[in-house]
């Protein structure tokens, strides 16, 4: 029994949309996702449609043509890059969430969060903040931030970060 021939996959940009050209079929791509982002980030990238279903799986992104590789690399950067928050300029409550003005390595950014659950402190002293569009930002070490930044978000700091700090302080005594 012979192996089926692999379909050639190409990617192209149409305005702000990525399209996958698979054989003679053109499919709009809503987002890209690594199948194994931690254990094998350079292989197995899924292309997903607007319904969230997989259009195709690219086993080896290095096998794509050069233009497709550039498009895929940019899409992966957009999907997985997490800007680091260096300073919090303001945080204005809006309903159960808030509007944040922060400084990152990308410069000053304004975003909104939906509620306190948008702050994840599961890896203290780091805090990951997710905006209302699903974009993530990271505070590497809440305690290393300047006093004004800490005070700006004092009431929102996840309990895990506070407990970890209290444990470290009590061990030092």
LOGUMAR-24622 format. One line per field, with one value per residue: x, y, z of N, C-alpha, C in turn; residue number from 1. Coordinates in steps of 0.02 Angstrom, whole numbers. Example, Ala and Ser with C-alpha at 12.3 -4.5 7.8 and 13.67 -1.06 7.14 Angstrom:
REM residues 2
nc1: 660 | 642
nc2: -284 | -112
nc3: 390 | 354
cac1: 615 | 684
cac2: -225 | -53
cac3: 390 | 357
cc1: 660 | 645
cc2: -165 | 2
cc3: 390 | 394
vopa: 1 | 2
//
This chain:
REM residues 173
nc1: 42 | 33 | 94 | -11 | 5 | 78 | -9 | 30 | 59 | 28 | 47 | -33 | -55 | -199 | -252 | -287 | -293 | -245 | -224 | -239 | -175 | -214 | -175 | -290 | -377 | -433 | -424 | -480 | -382 | -405 | -331 | -170 | -95 | 18 | 44 | 118 | 174 | 271 | 352 | 388 | 406 | 442 | 385 | 237 | 112 | -46 | -174 | -311 | -485 | -619 | -719 | -649 | -606 | -484 | -398 | -289 | -137 | 25 | 162 | 302 | 357 | 471 | 472 | 392 | 371 | 478 | 409 | 288 | 339 | 383 | 260 | 196 | 284 | 269 | 133 | 136 | 216 | 132 | 30 | 93 | 182 | 214 | 200 | 303 | 257 | 323 | 299 | 160 | 55 | -74 | -231 | -392 | -544 | -677 | -831 | -834 | -706 | -563 | -475 | -317 | -163 | -7 | 173 | 271 | 396 | 362 | 321 | 206 | 48 | -128 | -258 | -405 | -474 | -585 | -625 | -575 | -527 | -448 | -318 | -185 | -102 | -32 | 100 | 190 | 320 | 263 | 139 | 11 | -81 | -234 | -310 | -472 | -482 | -413 | -276 | -118 | -18 | 131 | 187 | 339 | 394 | 304 | 340 | 460 | 430 | 412 | 361 | 247 | 185 | 153 | 65 | -38 | -105 | -134 | -253 | -291 | -201 | -164 | -209 | -117 | 8 | 20 | 14 | 130 | 230 | 209 | 243 | 379 | 431 | 401 | 484 | 608 | 619
nc2: -59 | 108 | 265 | 407 | 553 | 701 | 853 | 1008 | 1152 | 1322 | 1488 | 1646 | 1824 | 1922 | 2075 | 2104 | 1972 | 1801 | 1676 | 1504 | 1404 | 1258 | 1135 | 1157 | 1227 | 1368 | 1432 | 1538 | 1588 | 1597 | 1593 | 1538 | 1394 | 1316 | 1143 | 1077 | 1176 | 1189 | 1071 | 1042 | 1163 | 1203 | 1127 | 1054 | 1145 | 1209 | 1267 | 1365 | 1386 | 1511 | 1453 | 1387 | 1261 | 1146 | 1180 | 1131 | 1040 | 1088 | 997 | 1018 | 1172 | 1224 | 1167 | 1240 | 1360 | 1506 | 1632 | 1592 | 1544 | 1664 | 1730 | 1638 | 1639 | 1771 | 1768 | 1673 | 1741 | 1848 | 1774 | 1712 | 1797 | 1882 | 2033 | 2116 | 2197 | 2342 | 2454 | 2525 | 2646 | 2694 | 2635 | 2621 | 2589 | 2503 | 2456 | 2287 | 2267 | 2348 | 2492 | 2495 | 2580 | 2555 | 2530 | 2443 | 2337 | 2365 | 2492 | 2621 | 2561 | 2543 | 2454 | 2353 | 2261 | 2128 | 2082 | 2043 | 1916 | 1917 | 1929 | 1825 | 1741 | 1623 | 1586 | 1645 | 1766 | 1819 | 1892 | 1866 | 1960 | 1967 | 2040 | 2108 | 2060 | 1944 | 1953 | 1934 | 1997 | 2018 | 2031 | 2018 | 2014 | 2060 | 2119 | 2179 | 2288 | 2467 | 2571 | 2654 | 2589 | 2465 | 2510 | 2560 | 2448 | 2378 | 2328 | 2227 | 2124 | 1955 | 1827 | 1721 | 1778 | 1869 | 1782 | 1706 | 1802 | 1836 | 1715 | 1706 | 1818 | 1783 | 1672 | 1731 | 1790
nc3: 0 | -46 | 17 | 42 | -61 | 1 | 25 | -44 | 49 | 54 | 115 | 114 | 115 | 124 | 128 | 294 | 326 | 339 | 219 | 184 | 60 | -3 | -103 | -226 | -152 | -61 | 98 | 228 | 366 | 536 | 655 | 717 | 795 | 901 | 912 | 1009 | 1110 | 1212 | 1220 | 1087 | 1000 | 871 | 774 | 701 | 680 | 694 | 584 | 604 | 574 | 569 | 645 | 740 | 713 | 652 | 504 | 437 | 477 | 496 | 483 | 477 | 485 | 423 | 300 | 219 | 84 | 64 | 76 | 138 | 258 | 318 | 337 | 424 | 533 | 579 | 616 | 719 | 810 | 843 | 905 | 1014 | 1079 | 1227 | 1295 | 1414 | 1560 | 1618 | 1692 | 1777 | 1731 | 1751 | 1818 | 1794 | 1868 | 1786 | 1786 | 1828 | 1789 | 1720 | 1652 | 1589 | 1585 | 1530 | 1528 | 1416 | 1337 | 1211 | 1214 | 1269 | 1315 | 1307 | 1379 | 1413 | 1550 | 1595 | 1722 | 1893 | 1880 | 1770 | 1804 | 1832 | 1953 | 1969 | 1961 | 2063 | 2095 | 1981 | 1873 | 1761 | 1650 | 1569 | 1434 | 1378 | 1250 | 1247 | 1237 | 1311 | 1446 | 1542 | 1707 | 1771 | 1902 | 2029 | 2152 | 2125 | 2052 | 2033 | 2172 | 2147 | 2039 | 2098 | 2198 | 2119 | 2072 | 2185 | 2251 | 2166 | 2161 | 2140 | 2258 | 2273 | 2248 | 2352 | 2463 | 2441 | 2458 | 2592 | 2652 | 2618 | 2685 | 2819 | 2835 | 2835 | 2956
cac1: 0 | 75 | 74 | -41 | 50 | 64 | -32 | 72 | 25 | 58 | 10 | -29 | -91 | -249 | -267 | -266 | -311 | -201 | -259 | -202 | -189 | -199 | -193 | -328 | -427 | -411 | -460 | -459 | -355 | -421 | -273 | -123 | -83 | 68 | 16 | 159 | 212 | 328 | 397 | 410 | 377 | 461 | 351 | 165 | 74 | -114 | -207 | -380 | -534 | -658 | -758 | -603 | -586 | -420 | -400 | -236 | -81 | 90 | 209 | 368 | 353 | 530 | 462 | 353 | 411 | 505 | 356 | 243 | 374 | 382 | 192 | 183 | 325 | 237 | 71 | 154 | 239 | 71 | -8 | 128 | 223 | 181 | 238 | 316 | 239 | 378 | 272 | 88 | 44 | -140 | -280 | -456 | -598 | -732 | -874 | -796 | -639 | -530 | -436 | -248 | -112 | 56 | 232 | 301 | 451 | 332 | 301 | 146 | -9 | -189 | -302 | -457 | -485 | -656 | -637 | -515 | -503 | -401 | -251 | -166 | -42 | -15 | 173 | 215 | 290 | 240 | 68 | -9 | -142 | -265 | -358 | -538 | -475 | -374 | -204 | -87 | 39 | 161 | 227 | 386 | 400 | 264 | 375 | 517 | 405 | 416 | 308 | 187 | 153 | 123 | 7 | -91 | -143 | -131 | -315 | -303 | -147 | -190 | -194 | -57 | 67 | 23 | 32 | 200 | 270 | 202 | 282 | 450 | 446 | 400 | 543 | 667 | 620
cac2: 0 | 168 | 323 | 461 | 610 | 759 | 913 | 1067 | 1206 | 1389 | 1540 | 1712 | 1878 | 1961 | 2129 | 2084 | 1902 | 1750 | 1623 | 1443 | 1376 | 1186 | 1111 | 1208 | 1255 | 1426 | 1436 | 1592 | 1565 | 1644 | 1595 | 1482 | 1367 | 1262 | 1083 | 1061 | 1238 | 1184 | 1016 | 1041 | 1224 | 1217 | 1081 | 1042 | 1207 | 1203 | 1325 | 1359 | 1429 | 1554 | 1411 | 1356 | 1195 | 1144 | 1177 | 1084 | 1039 | 1092 | 956 | 1050 | 1238 | 1235 | 1140 | 1288 | 1407 | 1562 | 1682 | 1562 | 1542 | 1732 | 1742 | 1596 | 1663 | 1832 | 1748 | 1641 | 1793 | 1882 | 1729 | 1688 | 1848 | 1912 | 2091 | 2122 | 2261 | 2370 | 2506 | 2536 | 2718 | 2704 | 2581 | 2652 | 2539 | 2508 | 2399 | 2238 | 2265 | 2412 | 2514 | 2498 | 2613 | 2525 | 2535 | 2379 | 2345 | 2390 | 2561 | 2631 | 2524 | 2549 | 2397 | 2344 | 2194 | 2119 | 2073 | 2026 | 1850 | 1929 | 1927 | 1758 | 1742 | 1553 | 1577 | 1704 | 1832 | 1842 | 1900 | 1872 | 1999 | 1953 | 2094 | 2085 | 2028 | 1883 | 1966 | 1928 | 2039 | 1985 | 2066 | 1966 | 2011 | 2114 | 2151 | 2217 | 2348 | 2529 | 2578 | 2682 | 2537 | 2417 | 2542 | 2569 | 2386 | 2344 | 2292 | 2175 | 2074 | 1888 | 1802 | 1678 | 1822 | 1896 | 1726 | 1687 | 1855 | 1829 | 1655 | 1722 | 1865 | 1747 | 1629 | 1772 | 1812
cac3: 0 | -50 | 58 | 2 | -72 | 44 | -9 | -35 | 85 | 49 | 150 | 83 | 150 | 87 | 175 | 361 | 334 | 311 | 184 | 170 | -6 | 3 | -169 | -262 | -106 | -22 | 162 | 272 | 430 | 590 | 700 | 715 | 861 | 906 | 943 | 1068 | 1117 | 1258 | 1206 | 1018 | 972 | 802 | 729 | 712 | 689 | 667 | 556 | 626 | 541 | 613 | 690 | 787 | 690 | 616 | 431 | 422 | 523 | 462 | 523 | 479 | 455 | 382 | 232 | 180 | 43 | 104 | 91 | 186 | 322 | 346 | 360 | 482 | 589 | 605 | 648 | 782 | 856 | 867 | 948 | 1074 | 1112 | 1286 | 1316 | 1486 | 1589 | 1657 | 1736 | 1772 | 1737 | 1782 | 1814 | 1811 | 1871 | 1739 | 1803 | 1866 | 1762 | 1722 | 1595 | 1610 | 1543 | 1553 | 1486 | 1401 | 1291 | 1149 | 1226 | 1310 | 1290 | 1345 | 1368 | 1463 | 1577 | 1610 | 1793 | 1931 | 1856 | 1715 | 1832 | 1852 | 1995 | 1984 | 1962 | 2099 | 2100 | 1915 | 1863 | 1692 | 1643 | 1505 | 1418 | 1356 | 1184 | 1254 | 1233 | 1377 | 1466 | 1600 | 1757 | 1791 | 1975 | 2057 | 2208 | 2099 | 2017 | 2073 | 2222 | 2117 | 2000 | 2146 | 2231 | 2070 | 2064 | 2250 | 2266 | 2117 | 2162 | 2156 | 2325 | 2272 | 2250 | 2420 | 2509 | 2431 | 2489 | 2665 | 2670 | 2612 | 2739 | 2884 | 2838 | 2846 | 3027
cc1: 44 | 48 | 42 | 8 | 29 | 42 | 17 | 31 | 64 | 15 | 19 | -71 | -139 | -275 | -243 | -279 | -257 | -246 | -212 | -224 | -166 | -223 | -227 | -378 | -396 | -455 | -435 | -436 | -370 | -364 | -230 | -110 | -31 | 35 | 53 | 203 | 272 | 378 | 424 | 384 | 392 | 428 | 276 | 128 | 6 | -138 | -281 | -425 | -572 | -699 | -715 | -580 | -522 | -432 | -348 | -182 | -17 | 140 | 276 | 364 | 413 | 523 | 420 | 399 | 429 | 451 | 307 | 275 | 373 | 312 | 177 | 222 | 293 | 172 | 84 | 179 | 180 | 33 | 26 | 171 | 184 | 224 | 246 | 298 | 296 | 353 | 197 | 77 | -23 | -182 | -345 | -510 | -653 | -776 | -835 | -723 | -606 | -495 | -366 | -208 | -46 | 112 | 261 | 362 | 427 | 311 | 238 | 86 | -69 | -232 | -353 | -459 | -559 | -670 | -571 | -485 | -454 | -329 | -236 | -100 | -19 | 59 | 205 | 292 | 267 | 164 | 56 | -77 | -169 | -317 | -423 | -537 | -434 | -299 | -175 | -28 | 67 | 200 | 274 | 390 | 364 | 302 | 434 | 495 | 412 | 354 | 242 | 148 | 118 | 61 | -52 | -135 | -149 | -193 | -330 | -252 | -176 | -165 | -130 | 7 | 75 | 43 | 105 | 246 | 268 | 243 | 357 | 471 | 449 | 459 | 606 | 674 | 649
cc2: 62 | 223 | 376 | 520 | 668 | 817 | 969 | 1122 | 1270 | 1437 | 1605 | 1761 | 1911 | 2013 | 2108 | 2011 | 1857 | 1699 | 1564 | 1418 | 1303 | 1153 | 1167 | 1244 | 1312 | 1430 | 1496 | 1562 | 1618 | 1650 | 1534 | 1459 | 1312 | 1203 | 1066 | 1121 | 1234 | 1129 | 1014 | 1102 | 1237 | 1171 | 1080 | 1106 | 1199 | 1269 | 1316 | 1409 | 1470 | 1514 | 1376 | 1287 | 1199 | 1137 | 1125 | 1088 | 1040 | 1055 | 991 | 1118 | 1255 | 1209 | 1187 | 1330 | 1468 | 1613 | 1655 | 1558 | 1610 | 1747 | 1702 | 1620 | 1725 | 1815 | 1714 | 1692 | 1830 | 1839 | 1714 | 1740 | 1880 | 1971 | 2093 | 2193 | 2284 | 2420 | 2513 | 2610 | 2734 | 2641 | 2610 | 2598 | 2555 | 2447 | 2351 | 2233 | 2333 | 2429 | 2528 | 2540 | 2590 | 2541 | 2465 | 2391 | 2368 | 2463 | 2564 | 2598 | 2536 | 2488 | 2393 | 2271 | 2189 | 2114 | 2054 | 1959 | 1858 | 1928 | 1857 | 1761 | 1672 | 1539 | 1637 | 1707 | 1861 | 1846 | 1906 | 1907 | 1986 | 2006 | 2065 | 2052 | 1964 | 1892 | 1965 | 1975 | 2008 | 2035 | 2013 | 1958 | 2072 | 2153 | 2192 | 2280 | 2409 | 2535 | 2604 | 2630 | 2486 | 2447 | 2549 | 2507 | 2347 | 2302 | 2234 | 2118 | 2006 | 1863 | 1760 | 1720 | 1850 | 1841 | 1708 | 1738 | 1849 | 1770 | 1670 | 1769 | 1829 | 1700 | 1668 | 1792 | 1762
cc3: 0 | -5 | 15 | -4 | -28 | 1 | 5 | -3 | 74 | 89 | 112 | 123 | 101 | 136 | 244 | 376 | 305 | 276 | 175 | 102 | -3 | -61 | -207 | -216 | -66 | 39 | 202 | 340 | 483 | 639 | 691 | 787 | 857 | 941 | 1008 | 1083 | 1164 | 1238 | 1135 | 980 | 899 | 751 | 746 | 731 | 655 | 640 | 570 | 589 | 592 | 662 | 742 | 768 | 648 | 541 | 408 | 476 | 482 | 506 | 531 | 445 | 411 | 311 | 189 | 136 | 86 | 123 | 143 | 255 | 357 | 374 | 423 | 543 | 620 | 642 | 715 | 833 | 885 | 917 | 1014 | 1109 | 1169 | 1308 | 1392 | 1509 | 1634 | 1709 | 1724 | 1783 | 1769 | 1774 | 1839 | 1811 | 1820 | 1750 | 1847 | 1843 | 1768 | 1658 | 1620 | 1560 | 1571 | 1504 | 1479 | 1357 | 1223 | 1156 | 1270 | 1276 | 1336 | 1328 | 1424 | 1486 | 1596 | 1685 | 1828 | 1909 | 1798 | 1739 | 1859 | 1890 | 2012 | 1984 | 1997 | 2099 | 2033 | 1914 | 1788 | 1690 | 1573 | 1491 | 1390 | 1287 | 1186 | 1248 | 1303 | 1384 | 1530 | 1643 | 1784 | 1866 | 2004 | 2109 | 2184 | 2062 | 2063 | 2117 | 2191 | 2077 | 2045 | 2178 | 2183 | 2065 | 2129 | 2264 | 2219 | 2119 | 2181 | 2224 | 2327 | 2279 | 2321 | 2470 | 2503 | 2464 | 2565 | 2690 | 2669 | 2669 | 2806 | 2890 | 2853 | 2920 | 3072
vopa: 1 | 2 | 3 | 4 | 5 | 6 | 7 | 8 | 9 | 10 | 11 | 12 | 13 | 14 | 15 | 16 | 17 | 18 | 19 | 20 | 21 | 22 | 23 | 24 | 25 | 26 | 27 | 28 | 29 | 30 | 31 | 32 | 33 | 34 | 35 | 36 | 37 | 38 | 39 | 40 | 41 | 42 | 43 | 44 | 45 | 46 | 47 | 48 | 49 | 50 | 51 | 52 | 53 | 54 | 55 | 56 | 57 | 58 | 59 | 60 | 61 | 62 | 63 | 64 | 65 | 66 | 67 | 68 | 69 | 70 | 71 | 72 | 73 | 74 | 75 | 76 | 77 | 78 | 79 | 80 | 81 | 82 | 83 | 84 | 85 | 86 | 87 | 88 | 89 | 90 | 91 | 92 | 93 | 94 | 95 | 96 | 97 | 98 | 99 | 100 | 101 | 102 | 103 | 104 | 105 | 106 | 107 | 108 | 109 | 110 | 111 | 112 | 113 | 114 | 115 | 116 | 117 | 118 | 119 | 120 | 121 | 122 | 123 | 124 | 125 | 126 | 127 | 128 | 129 | 130 | 131 | 132 | 133 | 134 | 135 | 136 | 137 | 138 | 139 | 140 | 141 | 142 | 143 | 144 | 145 | 146 | 147 | 148 | 149 | 150 | 151 | 152 | 153 | 154 | 155 | 156 | 157 | 158 | 159 | 160 | 161 | 162 | 163 | 164 | 165 | 166 | 167 | 168 | 169 | 170 | 171 | 172 | 173
//
